[in-house]
């Protein structure tokens, strides 16, 4: 006679592997649509006042560095030292 082979267990739709890709597999989008152009937006405030423009981190840069240097910001680096605030007080300068 013919033997039936057991089927491999099916993952539940909400199982970690099928939704988050956390089982030692790289996270891949299953959507045919392109991902967002920017994955992160950073707004810098001194006390209750936003200083400068919102800095957007492109999806091509998986990490971002925020520092106090005065280099031009762009890509994966947001430099706060170049931002000026006409209402900056002594406490902010520290």
PyMOL Python script that loads the backbone (N, CA, C, O; Angstrom):
from pymol import cmd

cmd.read_pdbstr("""\
ATOM      1  N   UNK A   1       0.808  -1.178   0.000  1.00  0.00           N
ATOM      2  CA  UNK A   1       0.000   0.000   0.000  1.00  0.00           C
ATOM      3  C   UNK A   1       0.860   1.253   0.000  1.00  0.00           C
ATOM      4  O   UNK A   1       2.081   1.197   0.148  1.00  0.00           O
ATOM      5  N   UNK A   2       0.199   2.364  -0.167  1.00  0.00           N
ATOM      6  CA  UNK A   2       0.924   3.635  -0.176  1.00  0.00           C
ATOM      7  C   UNK A   2       0.911   4.249   1.211  1.00  0.00           C
ATOM      8  O   UNK A   2      -0.101   4.225   1.911  1.00  0.00           O
ATOM      9  N   UNK A   3       2.029   4.789   1.585  1.00  0.00           N
ATOM     10  CA  UNK A   3       2.146   5.435   2.888  1.00  0.00           C
ATOM     11  C   UNK A   3       1.984   6.938   2.712  1.00  0.00           C
ATOM     12  O   UNK A   3       2.482   7.508   1.741  1.00  0.00           O
ATOM     13  N   UNK A   4       1.297   7.575   3.637  1.00  0.00           N
ATOM     14  CA  UNK A   4       1.197   9.037   3.549  1.00  0.00           C
ATOM     15  C   UNK A   4       2.321   9.635   4.389  1.00  0.00           C
ATOM     16  O   UNK A   4       2.543   9.240   5.534  1.00  0.00           O
ATOM     17  N   UNK A   5       3.013  10.582   3.803  1.00  0.00           N
ATOM     18  CA  UNK A   5       4.096  11.248   4.520  1.00  0.00           C
ATOM     19  C   UNK A   5       3.526  12.392   5.338  1.00  0.00           C
ATOM     20  O   UNK A   5       2.681  13.143   4.851  1.00  0.00           O
ATOM     21  N   UNK A   6       3.978  12.534   6.573  1.00  0.00           N
ATOM     22  CA  UNK A   6       3.461  13.657   7.383  1.00  0.00           C
ATOM     23  C   UNK A   6       3.885  14.992   6.779  1.00  0.00           C
ATOM     24  O   UNK A   6       5.016  15.154   6.321  1.00  0.00           O
ATOM     25  N   UNK A   7       2.981  15.913   6.787  1.00  0.00           N
ATOM     26  CA  UNK A   7       3.271  17.256   6.262  1.00  0.00           C
ATOM     27  C   UNK A   7       4.069  18.033   7.295  1.00  0.00           C
ATOM     28  O   UNK A   7       3.842  17.871   8.494  1.00  0.00           O
ATOM     29  N   UNK A   8       5.018  18.892   6.848  1.00  0.00           N
ATOM     30  CA  UNK A   8       5.732  19.726   7.823  1.00  0.00           C
ATOM     31  C   UNK A   8       4.750  20.666   8.513  1.00  0.00           C
ATOM     32  O   UNK A   8       3.762  21.078   7.906  1.00  0.00           O
ATOM     33  N   UNK A   9       5.005  21.004   9.751  1.00  0.00           N
ATOM     34  CA  UNK A   9       4.077  21.904  10.453  1.00  0.00           C
ATOM     35  C   UNK A   9       4.004  23.262   9.755  1.00  0.00           C
ATOM     36  O   UNK A   9       5.020  23.810   9.328  1.00  0.00           O
ATOM     37  N   UNK A  10       2.833  23.773   9.653  1.00  0.00           N
ATOM     38  CA  UNK A  10       2.631  25.085   9.023  1.00  0.00           C
ATOM     39  C   UNK A  10       2.745  26.161  10.106  1.00  0.00           C
ATOM     40  O   UNK A  10       2.247  25.996  11.219  1.00  0.00           O
ATOM     41  N   UNK A  11       3.418  27.276   9.752  1.00  0.00           N
ATOM     42  CA  UNK A  11       3.532  28.375  10.709  1.00  0.00           C
ATOM     43  C   UNK A  11       2.204  29.102  10.793  1.00  0.00           C
ATOM     44  O   UNK A  11       1.534  29.334   9.787  1.00  0.00           O
ATOM     45  N   UNK A  12       1.847  29.447  11.992  1.00  0.00           N
ATOM     46  CA  UNK A  12       0.659  30.269  12.190  1.00  0.00           C
ATOM     47  C   UNK A  12       0.951  31.632  11.563  1.00  0.00           C
ATOM     48  O   UNK A  12       2.087  32.101  11.645  1.00  0.00           O
ATOM     49  N   UNK A  13      -0.039  32.288  10.936  1.00  0.00           N
ATOM     50  CA  UNK A  13       0.221  33.593  10.279  1.00  0.00           C
ATOM     51  C   UNK A  13       0.847  34.633  11.202  1.00  0.00           C
ATOM     52  O   UNK A  13       1.590  35.496  10.734  1.00  0.00           O
ATOM     53  N   UNK A  14       0.564  34.570  12.494  1.00  0.00           N
ATOM     54  CA  UNK A  14       1.128  35.559  13.410  1.00  0.00           C
ATOM     55  C   UNK A  14       2.433  35.091  14.037  1.00  0.00           C
ATOM     56  O   UNK A  14       2.962  35.743  14.937  1.00  0.00           O
ATOM     57  N   UNK A  15       2.945  33.982  13.571  1.00  0.00           N
ATOM     58  CA  UNK A  15       4.186  33.463  14.140  1.00  0.00           C
ATOM     59  C   UNK A  15       5.318  34.429  13.867  1.00  0.00           C
ATOM     60  O   UNK A  15       5.348  35.090  12.828  1.00  0.00           O
ATOM     61  N   UNK A  16       6.250  34.509  14.803  1.00  0.00           N
ATOM     62  CA  UNK A  16       7.381  35.443  14.743  1.00  0.00           C
ATOM     63  C   UNK A  16       8.115  35.380  13.403  1.00  0.00           C
ATOM     64  O   UNK A  16       8.413  36.424  12.823  1.00  0.00           O
ATOM     65  N   UNK A  17       8.406  34.197  12.908  1.00  0.00           N
ATOM     66  CA  UNK A  17       9.222  34.068  11.698  1.00  0.00           C
ATOM     67  C   UNK A  17       8.547  34.678  10.477  1.00  0.00           C
ATOM     68  O   UNK A  17       9.211  35.283   9.635  1.00  0.00           O
ATOM     69  N   UNK A  18       7.219  34.519  10.378  1.00  0.00           N
ATOM     70  CA  UNK A  18       6.559  34.966   9.158  1.00  0.00           C
ATOM     71  C   UNK A  18       6.336  36.472   9.141  1.00  0.00           C
ATOM     72  O   UNK A  18       6.191  37.062   8.071  1.00  0.00           O
ATOM     73  N   UNK A  19       6.308  37.102  10.319  1.00  0.00           N
ATOM     74  CA  UNK A  19       6.019  38.539  10.320  1.00  0.00           C
ATOM     75  C   UNK A  19       7.243  39.394  10.582  1.00  0.00           C
ATOM     76  O   UNK A  19       7.358  40.485  10.023  1.00  0.00           O
ATOM     77  N   UNK A  20       8.158  38.929  11.413  1.00  0.00           N
ATOM     78  CA  UNK A  20       9.268  39.779  11.809  1.00  0.00           C
ATOM     79  C   UNK A  20      10.625  39.315  11.286  1.00  0.00           C
ATOM     80  O   UNK A  20      11.608  40.049  11.393  1.00  0.00           O
ATOM     81  N   UNK A  21      10.695  38.115  10.725  1.00  0.00           N
ATOM     82  CA  UNK A  21      11.965  37.637  10.198  1.00  0.00           C
ATOM     83  C   UNK A  21      13.033  37.528  11.261  1.00  0.00           C
ATOM     84  O   UNK A  21      14.199  37.824  10.997  1.00  0.00           O
ATOM     85  N   UNK A  22      12.658  37.106  12.468  1.00  0.00           N
ATOM     86  CA  UNK A  22      13.627  37.126  13.562  1.00  0.00           C
ATOM     87  C   UNK A  22      14.264  35.765  13.806  1.00  0.00           C
ATOM     88  O   UNK A  22      14.868  35.556  14.858  1.00  0.00           O
ATOM     89  N   UNK A  23      14.151  34.864  12.892  1.00  0.00           N
ATOM     90  CA  UNK A  23      14.733  33.532  13.083  1.00  0.00           C
ATOM     91  C   UNK A  23      15.998  33.386  12.251  1.00  0.00           C
ATOM     92  O   UNK A  23      16.081  32.528  11.372  1.00  0.00           O
ATOM     93  N   UNK A  24      16.984  34.234  12.537  1.00  0.00           N
ATOM     94  CA  UNK A  24      18.279  34.191  11.861  1.00  0.00           C
ATOM     95  C   UNK A  24      18.170  34.348  10.345  1.00  0.00           C
ATOM     96  O   UNK A  24      18.988  33.810   9.599  1.00  0.00           O
ATOM     97  N   UNK A  25      17.178  35.070   9.907  1.00  0.00           N
ATOM     98  CA  UNK A  25      17.054  35.366   8.480  1.00  0.00           C
ATOM     99  C   UNK A  25      17.077  36.877   8.325  1.00  0.00           C
ATOM    100  O   UNK A  25      16.553  37.594   9.176  1.00  0.00           O
ATOM    101  N   UNK A  26      17.677  37.367   7.251  1.00  0.00           N
ATOM    102  CA  UNK A  26      17.640  38.825   7.061  1.00  0.00           C
ATOM    103  C   UNK A  26      16.207  39.286   6.845  1.00  0.00           C
ATOM    104  O   UNK A  26      15.410  38.597   6.208  1.00  0.00           O
ATOM    105  N   UNK A  27      15.895  40.430   7.369  1.00  0.00           N
ATOM    106  CA  UNK A  27      14.551  40.975   7.235  1.00  0.00           C
ATOM    107  C   UNK A  27      14.356  41.469   5.805  1.00  0.00           C
ATOM    108  O   UNK A  27      15.082  42.343   5.332  1.00  0.00           O
ATOM    109  N   UNK A  28      13.384  40.907   5.139  1.00  0.00           N
ATOM    110  CA  UNK A  28      13.106  41.303   3.755  1.00  0.00           C
ATOM    111  C   UNK A  28      11.652  41.728   3.650  1.00  0.00           C
ATOM    112  O   UNK A  28      10.774  41.133   4.274  1.00  0.00           O
ATOM    113  N   UNK A  29      11.413  42.732   2.877  1.00  0.00           N
ATOM    114  CA  UNK A  29      10.050  43.165   2.644  1.00  0.00           C
ATOM    115  C   UNK A  29       9.423  42.254   1.607  1.00  0.00           C
ATOM    116  O   UNK A  29      10.041  41.931   0.593  1.00  0.00           O
ATOM    117  N   UNK A  30       8.187  41.841   1.869  1.00  0.00           N
ATOM    118  CA  UNK A  30       7.491  41.011   0.901  1.00  0.00           C
ATOM    119  C   UNK A  30       6.605  41.863   0.000  1.00  0.00           C
ATOM    120  O   UNK A  30       5.959  41.347  -0.911  1.00  0.00           O
ATOM    121  N   UNK A  31       6.577  43.157   0.255  1.00  0.00           N
ATOM    122  CA  UNK A  31       5.752  44.052  -0.551  1.00  0.00           C
ATOM    123  C   UNK A  31       6.478  44.408  -1.841  1.00  0.00           C
ATOM    124  O   UNK A  31       7.684  44.653  -1.833  1.00  0.00           O
ATOM    125  N   UNK A  32       5.739  44.436  -2.955  1.00  0.00           N
ATOM    126  CA  UNK A  32       6.375  44.849  -4.217  1.00  0.00           C
ATOM    127  C   UNK A  32       6.639  46.358  -4.260  1.00  0.00           C
ATOM    128  O   UNK A  32       7.366  46.839  -5.129  1.00  0.00           O
ATOM    129  N   UNK A  33       6.053  47.095  -3.328  1.00  0.00           N
ATOM    130  CA  UNK A  33       6.234  48.543  -3.318  1.00  0.00           C
ATOM    131  C   UNK A  33       7.593  48.891  -2.717  1.00  0.00           C
ATOM    132  O   UNK A  33       8.068  48.193  -1.821  1.00  0.00           O
ATOM    133  N   UNK A  34       8.221  49.960  -3.196  1.00  0.00           N
ATOM    134  CA  UNK A  34       9.505  50.364  -2.602  1.00  0.00           C
ATOM    135  C   UNK A  34       9.293  50.841  -1.171  1.00  0.00           C
ATOM    136  O   UNK A  34       8.207  51.305  -0.821  1.00  0.00           O
ATOM    137  N   UNK A  35      10.316  50.729  -0.354  1.00  0.00           N
ATOM    138  CA  UNK A  35      10.230  51.175   1.029  1.00  0.00           C
ATOM    139  C   UNK A  35      10.242  52.683   1.104  1.00  0.00           C
ATOM    140  O   UNK A  35      10.393  53.361   0.087  1.00  0.00           O
ATOM    141  N   UNK A  36      10.084  53.215   2.311  1.00  0.00           N
ATOM    142  CA  UNK A  36      10.094  54.674   2.455  1.00  0.00           C
ATOM    143  C   UNK A  36      11.471  55.247   2.132  1.00  0.00           C
ATOM    144  O   UNK A  36      12.491  54.586   2.328  1.00  0.00           O
ATOM    145  N   UNK A  37      11.488  56.474   1.638  1.00  0.00           N
ATOM    146  CA  UNK A  37      12.757  57.119   1.303  1.00  0.00           C
ATOM    147  C   UNK A  37      13.564  57.400   2.571  1.00  0.00           C
ATOM    148  O   UNK A  37      14.792  57.309   2.568  1.00  0.00           O
ATOM    149  N   UNK A  38      12.868  57.741   3.649  1.00  0.00           N
ATOM    150  CA  UNK A  38      13.518  58.039   4.928  1.00  0.00           C
ATOM    151  C   UNK A  38      12.923  57.135   6.005  1.00  0.00           C
ATOM    152  O   UNK A  38      11.709  56.935   6.056  1.00  0.00           O
ATOM    153  N   UNK A  39      13.787  56.590   6.866  1.00  0.00           N
ATOM    154  CA  UNK A  39      13.282  55.698   7.909  1.00  0.00           C
ATOM    155  C   UNK A  39      13.211  56.383   9.272  1.00  0.00           C
ATOM    156  O   UNK A  39      12.642  55.838  10.218  1.00  0.00           O
ATOM    157  N   UNK A  40      13.794  57.589   9.367  1.00  0.00           N
ATOM    158  CA  UNK A  40      13.860  58.259  10.667  1.00  0.00           C
ATOM    159  C   UNK A  40      13.891  59.770  10.451  1.00  0.00           C
ATOM    160  O   UNK A  40      14.546  60.262   9.532  1.00  0.00           O
ATOM    161  N   UNK A  41      13.181  60.493  11.301  1.00  0.00           N
ATOM    162  CA  UNK A  41      13.221  61.959  11.288  1.00  0.00           C
ATOM    163  C   UNK A  41      13.595  62.435  12.680  1.00  0.00           C
ATOM    164  O   UNK A  41      13.061  61.946  13.676  1.00  0.00           O
ATOM    165  N   UNK A  42      14.521  63.397  12.750  1.00  0.00           N
ATOM    166  CA  UNK A  42      15.004  63.896  14.041  1.00  0.00           C
ATOM    167  C   UNK A  42      14.756  65.396  14.121  1.00  0.00           C
ATOM    168  O   UNK A  42      15.153  66.154  13.236  1.00  0.00           O
ATOM    169  N   UNK A  43      14.094  65.813  15.198  1.00  0.00           N
ATOM    170  CA  UNK A  43      13.892  67.238  15.458  1.00  0.00           C
ATOM    171  C   UNK A  43      14.705  67.583  16.705  1.00  0.00           C
ATOM    172  O   UNK A  43      14.628  66.875  17.709  1.00  0.00           O
ATOM    173  N   UNK A  44      15.477  68.660  16.649  1.00  0.00           N
ATOM    174  CA  UNK A  44      16.309  69.092  17.772  1.00  0.00           C
ATOM    175  C   UNK A  44      15.661  70.288  18.464  1.00  0.00           C
ATOM    176  O   UNK A  44      15.301  71.275  17.821  1.00  0.00           O
ATOM    177  N   UNK A  45      15.521  70.183  19.781  1.00  0.00           N
ATOM    178  CA  UNK A  45      14.903  71.252  20.569  1.00  0.00           C
ATOM    179  C   UNK A  45      15.863  71.751  21.634  1.00  0.00           C
ATOM    180  O   UNK A  45      16.632  70.974  22.201  1.00  0.00           O
ATOM    181  N   UNK A  46      15.817  73.047  21.904  1.00  0.00           N
ATOM    182  CA  UNK A  46      16.470  73.641  23.066  1.00  0.00           C
ATOM    183  C   UNK A  46      15.345  74.229  23.900  1.00  0.00           C
ATOM    184  O   UNK A  46      14.673  75.179  23.499  1.00  0.00           O
ATOM    185  N   UNK A  47      15.160  73.631  25.081  1.00  0.00           N
ATOM    186  CA  UNK A  47      14.007  73.935  25.927  1.00  0.00           C
ATOM    187  C   UNK A  47      12.756  73.618  25.113  1.00  0.00           C
ATOM    188  O   UNK A  47      12.598  72.462  24.719  1.00  0.00           O
ATOM    189  N   UNK A  48      11.875  74.539  24.839  1.00  0.00           N
ATOM    190  CA  UNK A  48      10.659  74.203  24.083  1.00  0.00           C
ATOM    191  C   UNK A  48      10.698  74.725  22.652  1.00  0.00           C
ATOM    192  O   UNK A  48       9.662  74.791  21.991  1.00  0.00           O
ATOM    193  N   UNK A  49      11.881  75.097  22.165  1.00  0.00           N
ATOM    194  CA  UNK A  49      11.990  75.712  20.842  1.00  0.00           C
ATOM    195  C   UNK A  49      12.735  74.776  19.890  1.00  0.00           C
ATOM    196  O   UNK A  49      13.863  74.366  20.165  1.00  0.00           O
ATOM    197  N   UNK A  50      12.097  74.445  18.776  1.00  0.00           N
ATOM    198  CA  UNK A  50      12.791  73.627  17.774  1.00  0.00           C
ATOM    199  C   UNK A  50      13.852  74.477  17.105  1.00  0.00           C
ATOM    200  O   UNK A  50      13.594  75.612  16.704  1.00  0.00           O
ATOM    201  N   UNK A  51      15.054  73.915  16.988  1.00  0.00           N
ATOM    202  CA  UNK A  51      16.182  74.615  16.371  1.00  0.00           C
ATOM    203  C   UNK A  51      16.514  73.902  15.063  1.00  0.00           C
ATOM    204  O   UNK A  51      16.756  72.695  15.049  1.00  0.00           O
ATOM    205  N   UNK A  52      16.525  74.647  13.983  1.00  0.00           N
ATOM    206  CA  UNK A  52      16.855  74.068  12.689  1.00  0.00           C
ATOM    207  C   UNK A  52      15.714  73.251  12.089  1.00  0.00           C
ATOM    208  O   UNK A  52      14.619  73.156  12.644  1.00  0.00           O
ATOM    209  N   UNK A  53      16.015  72.677  10.952  1.00  0.00           N
ATOM    210  CA  UNK A  53      15.026  71.880  10.230  1.00  0.00           C
ATOM    211  C   UNK A  53      14.989  70.457  10.776  1.00  0.00           C
ATOM    212  O   UNK A  53      15.903  70.033  11.484  1.00  0.00           O
ATOM    213  N   UNK A  54      13.941  69.730  10.445  1.00  0.00           N
ATOM    214  CA  UNK A  54      13.877  68.305  10.789  1.00  0.00           C
ATOM    215  C   UNK A  54      14.874  67.563   9.912  1.00  0.00           C
ATOM    216  O   UNK A  54      14.894  67.735   8.694  1.00  0.00           O
ATOM    217  N   UNK A  55      15.698  66.740  10.541  1.00  0.00           N
ATOM    218  CA  UNK A  55      16.723  65.966   9.835  1.00  0.00           C
ATOM    219  C   UNK A  55      16.145  64.602   9.507  1.00  0.00           C
ATOM    220  O   UNK A  55      15.690  63.882  10.396  1.00  0.00           O
ATOM    221  N   UNK A  56      16.165  64.247   8.229  1.00  0.00           N
ATOM    222  CA  UNK A  56      15.618  62.967   7.790  1.00  0.00           C
ATOM    223  C   UNK A  56      16.751  62.036   7.398  1.00  0.00           C
ATOM    224  O   UNK A  56      17.654  62.418   6.654  1.00  0.00           O
ATOM    225  N   UNK A  57      16.697  60.813   7.904  1.00  0.00           N
ATOM    226  CA  UNK A  57      17.739  59.820   7.627  1.00  0.00           C
ATOM    227  C   UNK A  57      17.269  58.925   6.487  1.00  0.00           C
ATOM    228  O   UNK A  57      16.231  58.274   6.607  1.00  0.00           O
ATOM    229  N   UNK A  58      18.020  58.882   5.373  1.00  0.00           N
ATOM    230  CA  UNK A  58      17.603  58.050   4.239  1.00  0.00           C
ATOM    231  C   UNK A  58      17.652  56.564   4.571  1.00  0.00           C
ATOM    232  O   UNK A  58      18.461  56.128   5.390  1.00  0.00           O
ATOM    233  N   UNK A  59      16.785  55.798   3.933  1.00  0.00           N
ATOM    234  CA  UNK A  59      16.730  54.357   4.154  1.00  0.00           C
ATOM    235  C   UNK A  59      18.027  53.662   3.781  1.00  0.00           C
ATOM    236  O   UNK A  59      18.278  52.545   4.234  1.00  0.00           O
ATOM    237  N   UNK A  60      18.860  54.302   2.960  1.00  0.00           N
ATOM    238  CA  UNK A  60      20.139  53.705   2.571  1.00  0.00           C
ATOM    239  C   UNK A  60      21.160  53.750   3.714  1.00  0.00           C
ATOM    240  O   UNK A  60      22.206  53.106   3.628  1.00  0.00           O
ATOM    241  N   UNK A  61      20.870  54.502   4.782  1.00  0.00           N
ATOM    242  CA  UNK A  61      21.769  54.599   5.939  1.00  0.00           C
ATOM    243  C   UNK A  61      21.105  53.919   7.135  1.00  0.00           C
ATOM    244  O   UNK A  61      20.214  54.503   7.751  1.00  0.00           O
ATOM    245  N   UNK A  62      21.522  52.694   7.476  1.00  0.00           N
ATOM    246  CA  UNK A  62      20.854  51.970   8.558  1.00  0.00           C
ATOM    247  C   UNK A  62      21.117  52.539   9.948  1.00  0.00           C
ATOM    248  O   UNK A  62      20.376  52.240  10.884  1.00  0.00           O
ATOM    249  N   UNK A  63      22.165  53.356  10.098  1.00  0.00           N
ATOM    250  CA  UNK A  63      22.448  53.982  11.392  1.00  0.00           C
ATOM    251  C   UNK A  63      22.632  55.482  11.191  1.00  0.00           C
ATOM    252  O   UNK A  63      22.910  55.943  10.085  1.00  0.00           O
ATOM    253  N   UNK A  64      22.473  56.232  12.276  1.00  0.00           N
ATOM    254  CA  UNK A  64      22.655  57.680  12.220  1.00  0.00           C
ATOM    255  C   UNK A  64      23.484  58.115  13.422  1.00  0.00           C
ATOM    256  O   UNK A  64      23.338  57.572  14.517  1.00  0.00           O
ATOM    257  N   UNK A  65      24.354  59.098  13.209  1.00  0.00           N
ATOM    258  CA  UNK A  65      25.178  59.665  14.281  1.00  0.00           C
ATOM    259  C   UNK A  65      24.717  61.095  14.506  1.00  0.00           C
ATOM    260  O   UNK A  65      24.613  61.884  13.567  1.00  0.00           O
ATOM    261  N   UNK A  66      24.441  61.419  15.770  1.00  0.00           N
ATOM    262  CA  UNK A  66      24.103  62.790  16.137  1.00  0.00           C
ATOM    263  C   UNK A  66      25.228  63.277  17.050  1.00  0.00           C
ATOM    264  O   UNK A  66      25.500  62.671  18.087  1.00  0.00           O
ATOM    265  N   UNK A  67      25.883  64.383  16.656  1.00  0.00           N
ATOM    266  CA  UNK A  67      26.997  64.889  17.457  1.00  0.00           C
ATOM    267  C   UNK A  67      26.980  66.410  17.492  1.00  0.00           C
ATOM    268  O   UNK A  67      26.126  67.044  16.871  1.00  0.00           O
ATOM    269  N   UNK A  68      27.913  66.983  18.210  1.00  0.00           N
ATOM    270  CA  UNK A  68      27.973  68.435  18.381  1.00  0.00           C
ATOM    271  C   UNK A  68      28.953  69.128  17.462  1.00  0.00           C
ATOM    272  O   UNK A  68      29.254  70.305  17.661  1.00  0.00           O
ATOM    273  N   UNK A  69      29.457  68.427  16.461  1.00  0.00           N
ATOM    274  CA  UNK A  69      30.424  69.036  15.545  1.00  0.00           C
ATOM    275  C   UNK A  69      29.734  69.991  14.578  1.00  0.00           C
ATOM    276  O   UNK A  69      28.507  70.084  14.544  1.00  0.00           O
ATOM    277  N   UNK A  70      30.546  70.699  13.790  1.00  0.00           N
ATOM    278  CA  UNK A  70      29.999  71.712  12.888  1.00  0.00           C
ATOM    279  C   UNK A  70      30.093  71.295  11.426  1.00  0.00           C
ATOM    280  O   UNK A  70      29.880  72.117  10.535  1.00  0.00           O
ATOM    281  N   UNK A  71      30.414  70.014  11.166  1.00  0.00           N
ATOM    282  CA  UNK A  71      30.451  69.558   9.779  1.00  0.00           C
ATOM    283  C   UNK A  71      29.055  69.658   9.177  1.00  0.00           C
ATOM    284  O   UNK A  71      28.061  69.629   9.902  1.00  0.00           O
ATOM    285  N   UNK A  72      28.978  69.776   7.858  1.00  0.00           N
ATOM    286  CA  UNK A  72      27.645  69.798   7.238  1.00  0.00           C
ATOM    287  C   UNK A  72      26.918  68.480   7.513  1.00  0.00           C
ATOM    288  O   UNK A  72      27.485  67.398   7.355  1.00  0.00           O
ATOM    289  N   UNK A  73      25.663  68.590   7.925  1.00  0.00           N
ATOM    290  CA  UNK A  73      24.864  67.397   8.162  1.00  0.00           C
ATOM    291  C   UNK A  73      24.445  66.789   6.835  1.00  0.00           C
ATOM    292  O   UNK A  73      24.309  67.485   5.829  1.00  0.00           O
ATOM    293  N   UNK A  74      24.245  65.492   6.849  1.00  0.00           N
ATOM    294  CA  UNK A  74      23.758  64.828   5.646  1.00  0.00           C
ATOM    295  C   UNK A  74      23.977  63.335   5.743  1.00  0.00           C
ATOM    296  O   UNK A  74      24.879  62.872   6.441  1.00  0.00           O
ATOM    297  N   UNK A  75      23.147  62.584   5.041  1.00  0.00           N
ATOM    298  CA  UNK A  75      23.276  61.135   5.052  1.00  0.00           C
ATOM    299  C   UNK A  75      23.036  60.587   6.439  1.00  0.00           C
ATOM    300  O   UNK A  75      21.933  60.703   6.972  1.00  0.00           O
ATOM    301  N   UNK A  76      24.069  59.982   7.037  1.00  0.00           N
ATOM    302  CA  UNK A  76      23.916  59.325   8.326  1.00  0.00           C
ATOM    303  C   UNK A  76      24.502  60.149   9.474  1.00  0.00           C
ATOM    304  O   UNK A  76      24.787  59.600  10.539  1.00  0.00           O
ATOM    305  N   UNK A  77      24.686  61.458   9.274  1.00  0.00           N
ATOM    306  CA  UNK A  77      25.276  62.286  10.339  1.00  0.00           C
ATOM    307  C   UNK A  77      24.516  63.595  10.486  1.00  0.00           C
ATOM    308  O   UNK A  77      24.308  64.330   9.520  1.00  0.00           O
ATOM    309  N   UNK A  78      24.109  63.865  11.712  1.00  0.00           N
ATOM    310  CA  UNK A  78      23.386  65.085  12.043  1.00  0.00           C
ATOM    311  C   UNK A  78      24.245  65.852  13.036  1.00  0.00           C
ATOM    312  O   UNK A  78      24.366  65.443  14.191  1.00  0.00           O
ATOM    313  N   UNK A  79      24.847  66.966  12.602  1.00  0.00           N
ATOM    314  CA  UNK A  79      25.755  67.753  13.444  1.00  0.00           C
ATOM    315  C   UNK A  79      25.005  68.946  14.031  1.00  0.00           C
ATOM    316  O   UNK A  79      24.517  69.812  13.304  1.00  0.00           O
ATOM    317  N   UNK A  80      24.927  68.973  15.351  1.00  0.00           N
ATOM    318  CA  UNK A  80      24.179  70.039  16.027  1.00  0.00           C
ATOM    319  C   UNK A  80      24.971  71.322  16.169  1.00  0.00           C
ATOM    320  O   UNK A  80      24.385  72.386  16.372  1.00  0.00           O
ATOM    321  N   UNK A  81      26.307  71.249  16.067  1.00  0.00           N
ATOM    322  CA  UNK A  81      27.136  72.421  16.287  1.00  0.00           C
ATOM    323  C   UNK A  81      26.915  73.536  15.284  1.00  0.00           C
ATOM    324  O   UNK A  81      27.210  74.694  15.578  1.00  0.00           O
ATOM    325  N   UNK A  82      26.403  73.216  14.113  1.00  0.00           N
ATOM    326  CA  UNK A  82      26.191  74.246  13.093  1.00  0.00           C
ATOM    327  C   UNK A  82      24.841  74.941  13.239  1.00  0.00           C
ATOM    328  O   UNK A  82      24.568  75.918  12.542  1.00  0.00           O
ATOM    329  N   UNK A  83      23.999  74.447  14.136  1.00  0.00           N
ATOM    330  CA  UNK A  83      22.678  75.055  14.299  1.00  0.00           C
ATOM    331  C   UNK A  83      22.779  76.306  15.163  1.00  0.00           C
ATOM    332  O   UNK A  83      23.412  76.293  16.219  1.00  0.00           O
ATOM    333  N   UNK A  84      22.159  77.371  14.712  1.00  0.00           N
ATOM    334  CA  UNK A  84      22.160  78.592  15.511  1.00  0.00           C
ATOM    335  C   UNK A  84      20.752  78.848  16.029  1.00  0.00           C
ATOM    336  O   UNK A  84      19.758  78.514  15.384  1.00  0.00           O
ATOM    337  N   UNK A  85      20.696  79.446  17.203  1.00  0.00           N
ATOM    338  CA  UNK A  85      19.421  79.762  17.827  1.00  0.00           C
ATOM    339  C   UNK A  85      19.544  81.163  18.411  1.00  0.00           C
ATOM    340  O   UNK A  85      20.278  81.369  19.378  1.00  0.00           O
ATOM    341  N   UNK A  86      18.832  82.127  17.834  1.00  0.00           N
ATOM    342  CA  UNK A  86      18.949  83.512  18.301  1.00  0.00           C
ATOM    343  C   UNK A  86      18.461  83.668  19.724  1.00  0.00           C
ATOM    344  O   UNK A  86      18.825  84.633  20.396  1.00  0.00           O
ATOM    345  N   UNK A  87      17.638  82.733  20.203  1.00  0.00           N
ATOM    346  CA  UNK A  87      17.101  82.831  21.557  1.00  0.00           C
ATOM    347  C   UNK A  87      17.817  81.879  22.512  1.00  0.00           C
ATOM    348  O   UNK A  87      17.295  81.557  23.579  1.00  0.00           O
ATOM    349  N   UNK A  88      19.011  81.429  22.130  1.00  0.00           N
ATOM    350  CA  UNK A  88      19.756  80.490  22.971  1.00  0.00           C
ATOM    351  C   UNK A  88      20.163  81.157  24.289  1.00  0.00           C
ATOM    352  O   UNK A  88      20.650  82.288  24.309  1.00  0.00           O
ATOM    353  N   UNK A  89      19.954  80.440  25.367  1.00  0.00           N
ATOM    354  CA  UNK A  89      20.326  80.970  26.676  1.00  0.00           C
ATOM    355  C   UNK A  89      21.581  80.297  27.195  1.00  0.00           C
ATOM    356  O   UNK A  89      22.077  79.357  26.575  1.00  0.00           O
ATOM    357  N   UNK A  90      22.100  80.756  28.314  1.00  0.00           N
ATOM    358  CA  UNK A  90      23.338  80.217  28.866  1.00  0.00           C
ATOM    359  C   UNK A  90      23.209  78.738  29.201  1.00  0.00           C
ATOM    360  O   UNK A  90      24.170  77.985  29.044  1.00  0.00           O
ATOM    361  N   UNK A  91      22.032  78.309  29.662  1.00  0.00           N
ATOM    362  CA  UNK A  91      21.839  76.908  30.026  1.00  0.00           C
ATOM    363  C   UNK A  91      21.986  76.006  28.792  1.00  0.00           C
ATOM    364  O   UNK A  91      22.519  74.900  28.891  1.00  0.00           O
ATOM    365  N   UNK A  92      21.520  76.470  27.650  1.00  0.00           N
ATOM    366  CA  UNK A  92      21.633  75.687  26.416  1.00  0.00           C
ATOM    367  C   UNK A  92      23.066  75.608  25.941  1.00  0.00           C
ATOM    368  O   UNK A  92      23.469  74.614  25.337  1.00  0.00           O
ATOM    369  N   UNK A  93      23.851  76.663  26.211  1.00  0.00           N
ATOM    370  CA  UNK A  93      25.232  76.678  25.768  1.00  0.00           C
ATOM    371  C   UNK A  93      26.058  75.590  26.452  1.00  0.00           C
ATOM    372  O   UNK A  93      27.036  75.101  25.886  1.00  0.00           O
ATOM    373  N   UNK A  94      25.668  75.217  27.660  1.00  0.00           N
ATOM    374  CA  UNK A  94      26.379  74.184  28.397  1.00  0.00           C
ATOM    375  C   UNK A  94      26.074  72.845  27.780  1.00  0.00           C
ATOM    376  O   UNK A  94      26.574  71.821  28.248  1.00  0.00           O
TER     377      UNK A  94
END
""", "prot")
cmd.dss("prot")
cmd.show_as("cartoon", "prot")
cmd.util.cbc("prot")
cmd.orient("prot")
